[in-house]
C-alpha cells in the first residue's frame, strides 16, 4: 500500500515512531501531504519531541539540566516547561554532547591495557537501551557539575556538613544502579583526561618509547641540549634548539597527576568532550580559547591550561566531589548497596 493512501491517523503513528528529528524533517520533504501534517500547530511539537525522546532521551533527565538555575536547588522538583522550539534547541545541544559520549564509550571501556590486553576484542557498539542509560548518566553528571562545581563551593566548604547534605539531597532521588552508571561514566571521563588531555609524565615517556624506541630521547627532555648539538651537524638547515610542540607535555608524576585529574573532573561533560576533540585533532582551537589563532598559543598542554585558567582561582586544588558524595549516599543505604555499585562499575553497561 502506498504511503499516500494511508489515513492521517496511521501517518501520525508513523511520524511519532521516528527515531530522530532528522528523520522527521526528511520525511516531511517527501510529499506535500506529510509536510502539511507535520506543520499543523497541534502536531508539530508533539512529533518533534517524540523524535527527540528517541534520539536524546530520557528527556525527563535532560529538561532539568536545560532549565537549571541558581534560584532553586536542583533536588527540588519543578514543573516541566511547556514544549517549545527554544527548549528543543537546548535539548539538541545537551543531547549532542551526551550522544558524543555514547559514541566514545566503547573505544575507552573496551580498550586494551596491560591489565586486560584482550579487552579490545570484546568491543562493540552500545545498544539503544545502553545509550539511553548513558545519556541519562551524562545529563545527571552535568546537572551536578552545574549545581556544585563552581565558585560558590570553594575548597574549604567541601567537608562542611551542610554542604555535604546539600549535595547528597540531589543524589538521594536516584537509585543505586543509576548512581553506579554515573560513576561508570565518570571513570570513562577520567580515562579520557588521563590518556588524551592531561597525561602523566610516565604516560608521555611510555608513548614516546613506543613510537620512537629507547634510543631517541624526548625533544625538550633533559638530554635534548646534547642531542640537538649533535644533530645540528648532520642537518644544519633545521633548528634543533626549538622545542617541538607536544613533545614534553606531562602533567606531573603519579601523585601530582592524580590531583590534576581530580581538578579536571569538575569540568562538565561538554568541556571535557571539547578538550578531547581538540587534543585528538578533531576540534577547533577557537571553541576553547576564543580568538586565539591556530597553534600560536603553544602546545596542547598550554591550550588546556589557558582554558582551565579561565575558570577562576576556585578551580585549582579543589577536586571533584561527585565520587565522595555517591559514596556518602550509598553508604547510607548499607554495605550491600556499596558492593552493588562496585559490581556495576566493573561491568560497565554490559
N, C-alpha and C positions, 0 to 999 in steps of 0.2 A: 504494500500500500504506500502510495506517495505521501510524503510528509505534509504536503499542502492540503491533502484531503482529510487530515485528522481534525477532530473537533478542537475548539480552543482549550477545553478542559484538559485534554491529553497533551496538548502542546505546552500548557503551563506546567504540567507534571514533569515533562521532559526538561523544560527550562530550569525548574527548581532542582533537578538532579544533576546538573552540570557541575564539574569538579573544579572549575576555576573561572575567574572573572573574564579572562581572555576568551574562554570558550563561549561565554555568553555574548561577548561583543562580536566575536567572529560569526556565531550563528545568526546574530541579528542582521548581519550584512548579506545573508544568503537569499533573502526574499523580503519584499515589502510587507507581507503579512506578519512575518516574525518580527520585523523591525517595529511595526505598529503595536504588536502585543507587548514587546519589552518596553516600549516607550510610554505605555499607559502609566499615568501618575500613580495609580493604585497598585501597580505591579512592578515598576522599575526597581525600587529599593528592596522589596522583599526578594526579588530574583537575584539581585546583586549580592545581598547579604547572605542568601542561601549558598551561593557560589563561594563567597568569602569564608563561610564556615567550613566548607570542604577544603579550601586552599590554605587558609590561615588559622583555622580553628585550633583550640577552642576559643571562641570569641568571648566567652564568659571570663576567661583569664586575660585576654588581650584588651578588652574595653576598660577594666580598672587601671591598666597601665596607661592607656591613652588619656584617661580623664583624671589621672592623679594630679593633685596639687597640695601645697603645704597647708591649706586651710582646714584639712580634715585628716586624721590619722588613717593610714591605709587599711588597717584591720576593721574599721567601721564600715559596714556595707552602705553603699549609696545606690539609689535607683539608677538603672542604666539610662543613658540619654536616648532620645528618640533617634531612630536610624536617619542618617543624613549623608550626603556626599562628602561633607567635611570629615565626619567620623570615619567614613570608608577610606578616605585618603590616609588618615592616621593609621588605620588598621593595616593598610597596604605597606606603609613604611615599616612598622614594627614587625609585620609578618614576613617581609622580605628578609629581615635580619634573622628571624627565627628559622626560616627555611634554609638560609645560608649555613647555619649551624647544623641543621639536619643533613645537608649535603656533605659537610665536612666531617661529621661524626664518624662514619665508617673508616675513613683513612687514618684517623687518630686512634680510635678504640681498638681496631684490629690491625695495628702496626707491629712489625717485628721489632724485637728488642733482645737484649742479652738474656733477660729472664724468660722470654717467650719467643724464640726465633721463628716459630711456625704460625704465629698469630695471623699474618697476612694471608695465609692460605684459607682462613675462615671468613675473609672479608666479603661483605655483601651489602646490597642496598637495604635501607630501612623499609619496613612495611608501612602502609598508610597509618596503621594504629601506632606504631613506634614513632613515626614522625609527629603524630598528634600529641603523644606524651612528651616528646622532646620540646615541641613548641610551647606546650604548657609550662614546662620547667623553665624555658628561656624567658617567657613573659614574667614568671614569678621572681626569678633571679633579678630581672631588670627592675621590677617594681620594688623589690627590697633594696636594690642599689640606689634608686632614686630617693627612697624614703630615708635611708640610714647611712649612706656613704656620701656625706657632703660636709661642708664647713661647720654646720651646727652640731656635729658629733666629732669633736677633736679627740685626740689620743687619751687625754686624762678622763674622759667621760665613759669610755668603753666598759669599764668594770663597775660603774655605779649601778646599784640595784634598780633604780628607777629606769635607767636606760635599758638594762637587760630585760626588764619586764615589758617595756615598750616594744623592743624588737621581737620578743617571744610572742607577743599578742598576735602579730601577723602570721607567724608560722603555726600557731596552735589550731588555726582553722583548716589546716591541710593534713591529710593522712600521713602515716609514717612512710608508706610506699611513695607518695608524691614528694615528700621531703627527700627521700633517697634518690629519686630521679633528679632533683635539683643538685644534690651533692655529686651525682654522677656527671652531670653536665659541667659543673664547676671543675671537676677533675680533668675533663676534656679541655676546658679553657686554660687550666694550669699547664697542661702539656703543650698546648699551642704557644703559650707565653714562653715556656722553657725551651722549646725547640726552635721557634721561628722569630720571636720578638726579643726576648731577654735571655739568651743562652748564657750559661755559666762559663767561666774561663776554661774549665775542663772540657766542656762540650765543644768549645771553639777549637781547642787543641786537638781533640779526637777527630773532629770533622776535617781539620786541615791534614792530619796524618792519613786519613782515609783517602783524601783526594790527591795528595802530593807525595806521600811517603814519609819515611822517618828522616831523610837526609836534608830536606828543604825546610828551613825554619819559617815561621810566620813572618810575613812582611810587616814591619813595625814592631816585631818582637824584640827581646833582649839582644839577640845575635844579629839584628838587622844591619847595624852600622858596619860591622866587619864584612858581612856578606855583600852589602852594597858597594863597598870599596873594591872588592874582588870582581864583582860582576861588571862594574863600570869599565874595567879594562877590556872586557870582551864585547861590550855593546855600548860604545861611547855616545851613541845617539839617544839613549834612554837615560832619564834622570832617576837613578835608583835612590836618591835621597828623599824623594817624595813618597809619603806614606800612601799606600793604596787604600781606597775605601773598602770597608767591611773586612779588612784583614785581621784586625785585632779588636774585637768588639765584645769581649767577655764582660759580664756584669758581676764579677767577683767570684770568690771561691764558694764552696758549697753552703757555708753558713750565711755569708752575706747574700748569696743568691736566693736562699730561702726567704729572707725578709724582703728582698726585691719583689719576688713573686707575690708575697702576701700583700704588699702595697698595690701592685698592679691589678690584683683581683678585685679591687674596689672599682675599677672601670666597668662600665655597663657593657652588655654583650655587643652593642653596636660599635663602641670604641675599640674593643678587642678585635672584632672582625675586621674593622677598617685597618687597624695596625697590622693584622695578619696579612690582609690582601696587599698592603703596601710593601711589607717586608718580603713577601713571597713574590713580588714583582707584578701583582695583578691590580694594584691600586694606584691612585694618583696622589702625589705629594700634597697638592693643593687642598685635598679633602681633610688633611690633618693639620697643616700649619699655615693655612690661609694663602697669602700672596707670595710665599717663598717660591722661587722658580727653580725647578729641576733639583740637581744634587748640590747646588751651591752652598747649602747649609752644612754639608759634610756627610758623614757616614749615616747608615741607618740608625745606629745607636743614638747619634746626636739628634736625629729627627724624632725618635721616640722620647728622648729626654726633653726636647723642646715641647712636645705635645703634653707630657706629664707636668712640666713646669707651669703650663697654663692652668692647671687645676688649682693651684694655690699652695700655700705652705702647709695647710692641714693634711695634705695628701701623703707627704713623706713620713716614714717611721710611724705609720698608723695603719696597721694591716687590716685586711678584711675581717668582718665579724660574722658572716653567714655561717661558716663552719661551726664556730663555737655556739652560736645561737641554735642551730639544729641540734647539736649535742645536748644543750640545756633542755630543749623542748622534749627530745626523745627520751632523755634520762628521767623526765617526769613520768613517762609512760611505762617505765620498767625495763629490766635487763633484756627481756625477750625482744622488745622493740629495737634496742640497740643492736642486737645480733642481726635482726632483720634488715636494718639499714646497711650493715656491712656486707650481707649476702647480696642485696640488690646492687650495690655499687660494684661489687666484684664481678657480677654477671653482666652489668650494663643493662641495655634494653632488651637483652635476649629473653 
